[in-house]
Amino acid sequence: MELKKPYYAVIFTSVTTKDDKGYLEMAHQMELLAKSQTGFLGFESARDQIGISVSYWDSLGAIADWKMQADHLFAQKKGREEWYKWYKVRICMVEREYEFGNG
């Protein structure tokens, strides 16, 4: 994914509770919703014992708008009440990137 620099990454690191209680469905809905937001550039996610989701945005304003989007606010509240034991959000400016591909 080659994006025009600089851009911003929101890194969401989390540990979830044992019970899904609709978490995976909501996570899928939030990914689809984020993709429709102005300023959204991309998304990557991995989960094992700890979840790491990174969304990419063209501005801090777009990130602020996403944080305050009504459906996203509902998901955040539900996450704190039911799905997360712990989470941390980091917002970073990406100034440089490189990658390797073999195939």
N, CA, C and O atoms as a MOPAC input file, in Angstrom:
PM7 MOZYME 1SCF
protein

 N      0.85800 1    -1.16100 1     0.00000 1
 C      0.00000 1     0.00000 1     0.00000 1
 C      0.90900 1     1.23000 1     0.00000 1
 O      1.50600 1     1.55600 1     1.02600 1
 N      1.01600 1     1.89600 1    -1.10900 1
 C      1.84000 1     3.10200 1    -1.23800 1
 C      0.94400 1     4.31900 1    -1.10200 1
 O      0.07000 1     4.55200 1    -1.93700 1
 N      1.16300 1     5.10200 1    -0.03700 1
 C      0.35000 1     6.27700 1     0.23700 1
 C      1.22500 1     7.52100 1     0.18400 1
 O      2.42400 1     7.46700 1     0.45500 1
 N      0.60800 1     8.63800 1    -0.16900 1
 C      1.32300 1     9.90900 1    -0.21900 1
 C      1.68200 1    10.34300 1     1.20400 1
 O      0.81300 1    10.41300 1     2.07300 1
 N      2.95600 1    10.63200 1     1.43500 1
 C      3.41800 1    11.03600 1     2.74700 1
 C      3.38700 1    12.54800 1     2.88900 1
 O      3.49100 1    13.26300 1     1.89200 1
 N      3.24600 1    13.05100 1     4.11700 1
 C      2.92500 1    12.24900 1     5.30000 1
 C      1.43900 1    11.90500 1     5.36200 1
 O      0.60000 1    12.56400 1     4.74700 1
 N      1.14500 1    10.85900 1     6.11800 1
 C     -0.22300 1    10.48700 1     6.44100 1
 C     -0.22200 1    10.00400 1     7.88700 1
 O      0.83100 1     9.97200 1     8.52300 1
 N     -1.35800 1     9.63800 1     8.40300 1
 C     -1.46300 1     9.28800 1     9.82100 1
 C     -1.91900 1     7.84500 1     9.99500 1
 O     -2.71100 1     7.32000 1     9.21300 1
 N     -1.38800 1     7.21700 1    11.05200 1
 C     -1.78000 1     5.86000 1    11.42400 1
 C     -2.38300 1     5.90300 1    12.82000 1
 O     -1.81100 1     6.49300 1    13.73700 1
 N     -3.53900 1     5.27600 1    12.97100 1
 C     -4.13800 1     5.07300 1    14.28600 1
 C     -3.91500 1     3.60300 1    14.61900 1
 O     -4.45700 1     2.71700 1    13.95900 1
 N     -3.11900 1     3.35800 1    15.64100 1
 C     -2.77100 1     1.99600 1    16.05100 1
 C     -3.60400 1     1.66000 1    17.28000 1
 O     -3.45100 1     2.27400 1    18.33600 1
 N     -4.48300 1     0.67900 1    17.12800 1
 C     -5.37500 1     0.24800 1    18.20800 1
 C     -4.91600 1    -1.13400 1    18.65100 1
 O     -5.06100 1    -2.10900 1    17.91500 1
 N     -4.36200 1    -1.21300 1    19.86000 1
 C     -3.86800 1    -2.46000 1    20.42100 1
 C     -4.81300 1    -2.85600 1    21.54200 1
 O     -5.15900 1    -2.02500 1    22.38200 1
 N     -5.23700 1    -4.12400 1    21.56700 1
 C     -6.25600 1    -4.50700 1    22.55000 1
 C     -6.12400 1    -5.95000 1    23.00600 1
 O     -5.54000 1    -6.79600 1    22.32900 1
 N     -6.68700 1    -6.19400 1    24.17500 1
 C     -6.90700 1    -7.53900 1    24.69900 1
 C     -8.40200 1    -7.63400 1    24.96100 1
 O     -8.96600 1    -6.81000 1    25.68100 1
 N     -9.04000 1    -8.64100 1    24.37500 1
 C    -10.49000 1    -8.79400 1    24.50500 1
 C    -10.85400 1    -9.78600 1    25.60800 1
 O    -10.02200 1   -10.56200 1    26.07800 1
 N    -12.12400 1    -9.73100 1    26.00400 1
 C    -12.65100 1   -10.70900 1    26.94900 1
 C    -12.81700 1   -12.04000 1    26.21200 1
 O    -12.67600 1   -12.10600 1    24.99100 1
 N    -13.11300 1   -13.08200 1    26.95800 1
 C    -13.25700 1   -14.41000 1    26.34800 1
 C    -14.53000 1   -14.55100 1    25.51600 1
 O    -14.52700 1   -15.26500 1    24.51200 1
 N    -15.60900 1   -13.89200 1    25.90800 1
 C    -16.88200 1   -14.01400 1    25.21100 1
 C    -16.95300 1   -13.03200 1    24.05400 1
 O    -16.70600 1   -11.83900 1    24.23500 1
 N    -17.28700 1   -13.52100 1    22.87300 1
 C    -17.38000 1   -12.68000 1    21.67600 1
 C    -18.52600 1   -11.68400 1    21.77700 1
 O    -18.33400 1   -10.49800 1    21.51000 1
 N    -19.71600 1   -12.14400 1    22.15700 1
 C    -20.90700 1   -11.30000 1    22.33300 1
 C    -21.10700 1   -10.31000 1    21.19000 1
 O    -21.47900 1    -9.16000 1    21.42500 1
 N    -20.86400 1   -10.74600 1    19.95600 1
 C    -21.07300 1    -9.87000 1    18.80500 1
 C    -19.87600 1    -9.02200 1    18.41400 1
 O    -19.98500 1    -8.18300 1    17.52000 1
 N    -18.74100 1    -9.22100 1    19.06100 1
 C    -17.55300 1    -8.40400 1    18.79400 1
 C    -17.09500 1    -8.49800 1    17.34200 1
 O    -16.86500 1    -7.47200 1    16.70200 1
 N    -16.96000 1    -9.70400 1    16.81800 1
 C    -16.44400 1    -9.86800 1    15.45200 1
 C    -17.35300 1    -9.21200 1    14.42300 1
 O    -16.87500 1    -8.60500 1    13.46500 1
 N    -18.64900 1    -9.33300 1    14.61900 1
 C    -19.59900 1    -8.68700 1    13.70000 1
 C    -19.47300 1    -7.16600 1    13.77900 1
 O    -19.47000 1    -6.49300 1    12.74800 1
 N    -19.37000 1    -6.62600 1    14.98100 1
 C    -19.22700 1    -5.17800 1    15.13600 1
 C    -17.89300 1    -4.70100 1    14.54700 1
 O    -17.84000 1    -3.64900 1    13.90900 1
 N    -16.83400 1    -5.45500 1    14.75500 1
 C    -15.53200 1    -5.07900 1    14.19400 1
 C    -15.61600 1    -5.01200 1    12.67200 1
 O    -15.06500 1    -4.10000 1    12.05600 1
 N    -16.30000 1    -5.97200 1    12.07100 1
 C    -16.48300 1    -5.97500 1    10.61600 1
 C    -17.29400 1    -4.75800 1    10.17700 1
 O    -16.93900 1    -4.10200 1     9.19800 1
 N    -18.37300 1    -4.45100 1    10.88600 1
 C    -19.19900 1    -3.28600 1    10.55800 1
 C    -18.40400 1    -1.99300 1    10.66600 1
 O    -18.55100 1    -1.10600 1     9.82500 1
 N    -17.55100 1    -1.87400 1    11.70400 1
 C    -16.75200 1    -0.66000 1    11.89000 1
 C    -15.71100 1    -0.51500 1    10.78500 1
 O    -15.42700 1     0.59800 1    10.34400 1
 N    -15.14500 1    -1.62500 1    10.33600 1
 C    -14.19200 1    -1.55800 1     9.22800 1
 C    -14.88600 1    -1.05100 1     7.96700 1
 O    -14.36000 1    -0.17500 1     7.28000 1
 N    -16.05300 1    -1.58800 1     7.66000 1
 C    -16.80400 1    -1.13500 1     6.48800 1
 C    -17.18700 1     0.33800 1     6.60100 1
 O    -17.09500 1     1.08400 1     5.62600 1
 N    -17.61800 1     0.75700 1     7.79600 1
 C    -17.99800 1     2.14100 1     8.01600 1
 C    -16.79100 1     3.07100 1     7.88800 1
 O    -16.88800 1     4.13300 1     7.27200 1
 N    -15.66300 1     2.67700 1     8.46400 1
 C    -14.44300 1     3.50400 1     8.37400 1
 C    -14.05100 1     3.72100 1     6.92000 1
 O    -13.64600 1     4.81800 1     6.53600 1
 N    -14.17300 1     2.67400 1     6.11300 1
 C    -13.80500 1     2.77800 1     4.70000 1
 C    -14.64600 1     3.80700 1     3.94800 1
 O    -14.23200 1     4.30100 1     2.89900 1
 N    -15.82000 1     4.12900 1     4.47500 1
 C    -16.68800 1     5.10000 1     3.80600 1
 C    -16.45700 1     6.53300 1     4.29100 1
 O    -17.07000 1     7.46700 1     3.77500 1
 N    -15.57900 1     6.71000 1     5.27800 1
 C    -15.35500 1     8.02700 1     5.86600 1
 C    -14.38100 1     8.85700 1     5.02600 1
 O    -13.43500 1     8.32100 1     4.45000 1
 N    -14.62000 1    10.15500 1     4.96400 1
 C    -13.71300 1    11.07700 1     4.28900 1
 C    -12.35500 1    11.01700 1     4.97300 1
 O    -12.26500 1    11.09300 1     6.19800 1
 N    -11.30400 1    10.88100 1     4.18100 1
 C     -9.94700 1    10.86000 1     4.70900 1
 C     -9.40500 1     9.48200 1     5.01000 1
 O     -8.22100 1     9.34300 1     5.31800 1
 N    -10.25100 1     8.44300 1     4.92800 1
 C     -9.78300 1     7.07200 1     5.17800 1
 C     -8.87800 1     6.62400 1     4.03900 1
 O     -9.18600 1     6.83900 1     2.86700 1
 N     -7.74400 1     5.99200 1     4.39800 1
 C     -6.78300 1     5.54500 1     3.38200 1
 C     -6.57600 1     4.03500 1     3.35400 1
 O     -6.24200 1     3.48500 1     2.30500 1
 N     -6.76600 1     3.35200 1     4.48300 1
 C     -6.51800 1     1.91400 1     4.49500 1
 C     -6.64600 1     1.33000 1     5.89000 1
 O     -6.82200 1     2.05200 1     6.87200 1
 N     -6.55200 1    -0.01100 1     5.96000 1
 C     -6.74600 1    -0.71900 1     7.22300 1
 C     -5.99000 1    -2.04100 1     7.18700 1
 O     -5.98800 1    -2.73900 1     6.17300 1
 N     -5.34600 1    -2.38000 1     8.31000 1
 C     -4.67400 1    -3.66800 1     8.48700 1
 C     -4.96100 1    -4.14200 1     9.90500 1
 O     -5.06700 1    -3.33200 1    10.82600 1
 N     -5.08600 1    -5.46500 1    10.08000 1
 C     -5.41200 1    -5.99000 1    11.40100 1
 C     -4.85300 1    -7.38700 1    11.57700 1
 O     -4.75700 1    -8.15700 1    10.62200 1
 N     -4.48300 1    -7.70800 1    12.82100 1
 C     -4.02200 1    -9.04800 1    13.17900 1
 C     -4.47800 1    -9.32600 1    14.60800 1
 O     -4.50800 1    -8.43100 1    15.45200 1
 N     -4.83100 1   -10.57800 1    14.86000 1
 C     -5.26100 1   -10.94100 1    16.21500 1
 C     -4.72200 1   -12.31700 1    16.55000 1
 O     -4.84300 1   -13.26400 1    15.77300 1
 N     -4.12700 1   -12.40200 1    17.72200 1
 C     -3.74800 1   -13.67700 1    18.31400 1
 C     -4.10600 1   -13.54200 1    19.78300 1
 O     -5.29300 1   -13.52900 1    20.10900 1
 N     -3.15700 1   -13.44400 1    20.66900 1
 C     -3.47000 1   -13.16600 1    22.06900 1
 C     -3.71200 1   -11.67600 1    22.28600 1
 O     -4.40200 1   -11.27500 1    23.22300 1
 N     -3.14400 1   -10.88100 1    21.42000 1
 C     -3.33100 1    -9.43300 1    21.47000 1
 C     -3.76600 1    -8.99000 1    20.07600 1
 O     -3.25400 1    -9.49600 1    19.07700 1
 N     -4.69200 1    -8.06100 1    20.00200 1
 C     -5.15500 1    -7.56500 1    18.71100 1
 C     -4.44900 1    -6.26700 1    18.36100 1
 O     -4.24100 1    -5.40700 1    19.21700 1
 N     -4.08400 1    -6.13600 1    17.09800 1
 C     -3.48900 1    -4.90100 1    16.61100 1
 C     -4.20700 1    -4.53100 1    15.32200 1
 O     -4.17300 1    -5.27500 1    14.34200 1
 N     -4.85300 1    -3.38100 1    15.33600 1
 C     -5.53000 1    -2.85900 1    14.15400 1
 C     -4.94500 1    -1.49100 1    13.85100 1
 O     -4.79600 1    -0.66000 1    14.74700 1
 N     -4.61600 1    -1.26100 1    12.60000 1
 C     -4.04900 1     0.01600 1    12.18600 1
 C     -4.91000 1     0.57400 1    11.06800 1
 O     -5.09900 1    -0.06600 1    10.03300 1
 N     -5.42700 1     1.76900 1    11.28500 1
 C     -6.14900 1     2.46200 1    10.21900 1
 C     -5.31000 1     3.65400 1     9.79000 1
 O     -4.59200 1     4.24700 1    10.59500 1
 N     -5.40900 1     3.99600 1     8.50700 1
 C     -4.60200 1     5.05300 1     7.92800 1
 C     -5.51300 1     6.17600 1     7.44500 1
 O     -6.56200 1     5.93200 1     6.84800 1
 N     -5.09100 1     7.41500 1     7.71800 1
 C     -5.91900 1     8.58800 1     7.46800 1
 C     -5.07900 1     9.70100 1     6.85500 1
 O     -3.86600 1     9.76200 1     7.05400 1
 N     -5.73900 1    10.57700 1     6.11000 1
 C     -5.00400 1    11.66200 1     5.45400 1
 C     -4.79600 1    12.88800 1     6.33400 1
 O     -4.02300 1    13.77400 1     5.97300 1
 N     -5.48100 1    12.96100 1     7.50200 1
 C     -5.33600 1    14.13700 1     8.35300 1
 C     -5.77600 1    13.82800 1     9.78000 1
 O     -6.50000 1    12.86300 1    10.02700 1
 N     -5.33000 1    14.66000 1    10.70800 1
 C     -5.79500 1    14.54000 1    12.08900 1
 C     -7.28000 1    14.87300 1    12.19700 1
 O     -7.98500 1    14.31000 1    13.03600 1
 N     -7.75900 1    15.78900 1    11.34800 1
 C     -9.17900 1    16.11900 1    11.33500 1
 C    -10.04000 1    14.92700 1    10.95900 1
 O    -11.10000 1    14.72000 1    11.55000 1
 N     -9.59800 1    14.13500 1     9.97600 1
 C    -10.34000 1    12.93700 1     9.57700 1
 C    -10.38600 1    11.92800 1    10.71900 1
 O    -11.40100 1    11.26100 1    10.91700 1
 N     -9.29500 1    11.81400 1    11.46800 1
 C     -9.26000 1    10.91200 1    12.62500 1
 C    -10.24200 1    11.39200 1    13.69200 1
 O    -10.97900 1    10.58800 1    14.26300 1
 N    -10.25500 1    12.68200 1    13.95900 1
 C    -11.18000 1    13.24500 1    14.95700 1
 C    -12.62700 1    13.03100 1    14.53700 1
 O    -13.47100 1    12.70000 1    15.37000 1
 N    -12.92100 1    13.21600 1    13.25700 1
 C    -14.27700 1    12.98000 1    12.76000 1
 C    -14.67700 1    11.52500 1    12.93400 1
 O    -15.80800 1    11.24000 1    13.32900 1
 N    -13.76200 1    10.59000 1    12.64200 1
 C    -14.04200 1     9.16600 1    12.79200 1
 C    -14.30100 1     8.82000 1    14.26300 1
 O    -15.22100 1     8.06100 1    14.56800 1
 N    -13.50100 1     9.36700 1    15.16100 1
 C    -13.68800 1     9.08600 1    16.58600 1
 C    -15.06700 1     9.52600 1    17.06400 1
 O    -15.63500 1     8.90100 1    17.96000 1
 N    -15.61200 1    10.58500 1    16.48400 1
 C    -16.89000 1    11.13000 1    16.92800 1
 C    -18.08600 1    10.66000 1    16.08500 1
 O    -19.21000 1    11.09600 1    16.33400 1
 N    -17.87100 1     9.78600 1    15.10200 1
 C    -18.95500 1     9.27500 1    14.27400 1
 C    -19.91800 1     8.48000 1    15.16500 1
 O    -19.46700 1     7.67500 1    15.98000 1
 N    -21.21900 1     8.68700 1    15.03000 1
 C    -22.22100 1     8.15400 1    15.96100 1
 C    -22.16200 1     6.63800 1    16.13400 1
 O    -22.16600 1     6.15500 1    17.26600 1
 N    -22.10700 1     5.88000 1    15.04800 1
 C    -22.05700 1     4.41900 1    15.16600 1
 C    -20.74700 1     3.96900 1    15.80800 1
 O    -20.71400 1     2.99300 1    16.55700 1
 N    -19.67400 1     4.68800 1    15.50800 1
 C    -18.37600 1     4.37400 1    16.10200 1
 C    -18.39400 1     4.67800 1    17.60400 1
 O    -17.82400 1     3.92100 1    18.39000 1
 N    -19.03700 1     5.76800 1    18.00900 1
 C    -19.17900 1     6.07600 1    19.43900 1
 C    -19.92300 1     4.95600 1    20.16400 1
 O    -19.54600 1     4.57300 1    21.27100 1
 N    -20.98800 1     4.42900 1    19.53600 1
 C    -21.73500 1     3.31400 1    20.12600 1
 C    -20.82900 1     2.09300 1    20.29000 1
 O    -20.84100 1     1.44900 1    21.34000 1
 N    -20.04100 1     1.77100 1    19.25400 1
 C    -19.13700 1     0.61600 1    19.31800 1
 C    -18.06800 1     0.81700 1    20.39400 1
 O    -17.70600 1    -0.13000 1    21.09100 1
 N    -17.56600 1     2.03800 1    20.53100 1
 C    -16.56200 1     2.32200 1    21.56700 1
 C    -17.14300 1     2.05400 1    22.96000 1
 O    -16.49300 1     1.43000 1    23.79800 1
 N    -18.35500 1     2.52400 1    23.19800 1
 C    -19.01800 1     2.33900 1    24.49700 1
 C    -19.22600 1     0.85100 1    24.78400 1
 O    -18.93200 1     0.37200 1    25.87900 1
 N    -19.72800 1     0.13700 1    23.79700 1
 C    -19.96400 1    -1.30100 1    23.95000 1
 C    -18.64400 1    -2.03900 1    24.19600 1
 O    -18.58600 1    -2.97800 1    24.98900 1
 N    -17.60100 1    -1.60700 1    23.51600 1
 C    -16.28100 1    -2.20500 1    23.71300 1
 C    -15.79700 1    -2.05700 1    25.14500 1
 O    -15.30000 1    -3.01500 1    25.73800 1
 N    -15.93800 1    -0.86700 1    25.69900 1
 C    -15.50800 1    -0.64200 1    27.08800 1
 C    -16.36100 1    -1.45900 1    28.06700 1
 O    -15.85500 1    -1.93900 1    29.08100 1
 N    -17.64400 1    -1.61400 1    27.76400 1
 C    -18.55000 1    -2.33000 1    28.66700 1
 C    -18.45700 1    -3.84700 1    28.55900 1
 O    -18.62500 1    -4.54600 1    29.55900 1
 N    -18.18800 1    -4.37800 1    27.34000 1
 C    -18.32100 1    -5.82200 1    27.13400 1
 C    -17.10200 1    -6.52500 1    26.53600 1
 O    -16.83000 1    -7.66900 1    26.90300 1
 N    -16.36300 1    -5.88900 1    25.63600 1
 C    -15.41200 1    -6.63500 1    24.82300 1
 C    -13.94900 1    -6.50200 1    25.20800 1
 O    -13.16400 1    -7.41300 1    24.94100 1
 N    -13.56500 1    -5.41100 1    25.81900 1
 C    -12.13100 1    -5.17900 1    26.05500 1
 C    -11.76200 1    -5.30400 1    27.52300 1
 O    -12.42100 1    -4.75300 1    28.40500 1
 N    -10.67500 1    -6.05500 1    27.75900 1
 C    -10.02700 1    -6.04700 1    29.06300 1
 C     -9.11000 1    -4.82500 1    29.13300 1
 O     -8.94400 1    -4.21400 1    30.18800 1
 N     -8.52700 1    -4.49000 1    28.00200 1
 C     -7.54300 1    -3.40300 1    27.93200 1
 C     -7.40000 1    -2.97500 1    26.47700 1
 O     -7.51700 1    -3.79400 1    25.56600 1
 N     -7.14700 1    -1.68300 1    26.26500 1
 C     -6.75100 1    -1.21900 1    24.93500 1
 C     -5.93600 1     0.05600 1    25.05100 1
 O     -5.98600 1     0.76900 1    26.05200 1
 N     -5.18600 1     0.31500 1    23.99100 1
 C     -4.39900 1     1.53900 1    23.88400 1
 C     -4.50700 1     2.02100 1    22.45200 1
 O     -4.48900 1     1.22500 1    21.51300 1
 N     -4.62200 1     3.33800 1    22.28900 1
 C     -4.68200 1     3.95500 1    20.96700 1
 C     -3.46300 1     4.85500 1    20.81600 1
 O     -3.15500 1     5.66200 1    21.69300 1
 N     -2.78400 1     4.70500 1    19.70100 1
 C     -1.64500 1     5.56500 1    19.38500 1
 C     -1.91900 1     6.21200 1    18.02700 1
 O     -2.38100 1     5.54600 1    17.10000 1
 N     -1.63700 1     7.49100 1    17.91500 1
 C     -1.80700 1     8.20100 1    16.64900 1
 C     -0.44000 1     8.71600 1    16.23900 1
 O      0.21800 1     9.44400 1    16.98300 1
 N     -0.02500 1     8.32500 1    15.04100 1
 C      1.33200 1     8.62400 1    14.57700 1
 C      1.30200 1     9.23000 1    13.17900 1
 O      0.44300 1     8.89800 1    12.36200 1
 N      2.24900 1    10.11900 1    12.91900 1
 C      2.44000 1    10.62200 1    11.56500 1
 C      3.45400 1     9.71300 1    10.86900 1
 O      4.53200 1     9.45200 1    11.40300 1
 N      3.10700 1     9.24400 1     9.69800 1
 C      4.00600 1     8.40500 1     8.90800 1
 C      4.71100 1     9.30600 1     7.90700 1
 O      4.08100 1     9.89700 1     7.03100 1
 N      6.01300 1     9.40100 1     8.04800 1
 C      6.80500 1    10.24900 1     7.16600 1
 C      7.57900 1     9.44700 1     6.12700 1
 O      7.94200 1     9.95500 1     5.06600 1
 N      7.82300 1     8.17800 1     6.45900 1
 C      8.61900 1     7.34600 1     5.57300 1
 C      8.16900 1     5.90500 1     5.74700 1
 O      7.72100 1     5.51800 1     6.82600 1
 N      8.28400 1     5.11500 1     4.69300 1
 C      7.94700 1     3.69700 1     4.76800 1
 C      8.77100 1     2.93000 1     3.74700 1
 O      9.25900 1     3.50300 1     2.77300 1
 N      8.92200 1     1.64600 1     3.97400 1
 C      9.53900 1     0.76000 1     3.00300 1
 C      8.96700 1    -0.62500 1     3.22600 1
 O      8.40200 1    -0.91300 1     4.28100 1
 N      9.11600 1    -1.47600 1     2.23100 1
 C      8.59000 1    -2.83300 1     2.36000 1
 C      9.43400 1    -3.81300 1     1.56100 1
 O     10.26600 1    -3.42300 1     0.74200 1
 N      9.20300 1    -5.07600 1     1.81600 1
 C      9.86800 1    -6.16900 1     1.11300 1
 C      8.79000 1    -7.11200 1     0.61700 1
 O      7.81300 1    -7.36100 1     1.32400 1
 N      8.94500 1    -7.62600 1    -0.55400 1
 C      8.03700 1    -8.63000 1    -1.09200 1
 C      8.85000 1    -9.69300 1    -1.82700 1
 O      9.78300 1    -9.36700 1    -2.56200 1
 N      8.50400 1   -10.93900 1    -1.63300 1
 C      9.22300 1   -12.02900 1    -2.28600 1
 C      8.21600 1   -12.88700 1    -3.03600 1
 O      7.85100 1   -13.97500 1    -2.59100 1
 N      7.78100 1   -12.38800 1    -4.16100 1
 C      6.85400 1   -13.18500 1    -4.95200 1
 C      5.72400 1   -12.40900 1    -5.35900 1
 O      4.83500 1   -12.92200 1    -6.03800 1

